[in-house]
């Protein structure tokens, strides 16, 4: 009987862990995105690469929510300036990583924007 109860306890723990892992994976959003880039063209964005590298969603999402087209919606509402995210989030981080001697993302506009 002890062995049966212990086995059920182990199965419950594994099931809860599996559900937590699936929920975390579901919250990751798409692996790759096409961000609106204004008249300079769309910006391909590897969301998964940034998540894996940064490990903390709030590095970016403290500025804008985790919803589809949130940056564009905030710009339209006037709560976010054009290029604010790119200049204060993206390029700033990429420059810091380069300065630290780490692999880094693009440092110029035309590297990302695709017409």
N, C-alpha and C positions, 0 to 999 in steps of 0.2 A: 504494500500500500504506500509506504514511504517513497519508494522508487517511482510509483505512478504519479504521486503528487509533485515530486521533484521534477519529473519529466514534463508535466503540465506547466509548472512554473517556468521552466526553461523555454518552453514553446511560447508562452505568453511574452516573455522578455524579448525573444527573437522577433515575434510578430510586431510588438510595439516599436522595436528598433527599425524593422523594415518599413513600417508605416511612416516613421519619422524621416527616414532617408528618402522615401518617395515624395513626401511633402516638401522636403528641402529642394529636391530636384525640380519639382513642379514650380517652385517659386523663383527659379533661376531665370525665367523668361527665355526668349529665343537665344540661341547660340550666336547667331549673326543677325545684324540689323542693317537697314539702309536708313540713315538719318537725313532729314531734310537739310539741305545745305544752301538754301537761298538761290540766288542767281549764279552761284559758283558751282552748282551741281550737287548731286547726292554724295553722302559720305558713307562708305562701307565701314561698319563698326563691328569688331569681334567682341561681343558682349561676354561670351564665355571666357575668352582670354583675359579680359580685364577682371572678371570675377575671380578667376583662379589666381591671378597675380596679386590683386589687392586684398582679397579675402574679406573685405568689409564693404557692404553695399552703401553704407552711409558716406563713404569717401566721396562718391558722386551724388548719391540720392539725398544728401542733406540739403542740396540746392534745388532739386526738382524731384517730384514724386515718381514712384515706380509704376507709371501708367503710360499707355500708348500715346505718343505725340505730346507728352507733357511739356517738353521744352517749347514747342511751337505754340501750344495753348497759353503758356505763361508769357511768351513774347507778345502774342496777340492781346493779352489782357494788360500788358504794360508792367508786369511784375518781374520781368526778366529782360535785360537789354540784349539787342543783337550782338552776337559773338561773345557774350558774357561767359557762357559755359566753356566755349572753346578756349578763350584767353585765360580765364581764371582757373579752369579745371584741367582741361586736356593738355594744352601746350605747357602750362606751368609744371605739371607733373612730369611730362616727358623731359623737360629741361632739367628738372631736379634729378631724375633718374640718370640722364646723360652725365651730369656733373658728378654724380656719385660713382660713375663708371659702370653702371648697370645697363642691361639691354633696355632700350627705350623706344617709344613710338615716334611717329613723324613730328617734325618740328616746323614745317612750313604748310601753308594753306593748300597749295596745289598738290601736295603729296597725298592728301586725303580726298579732296573734292574731285569728283569725276563728272565731267560734262558730257 
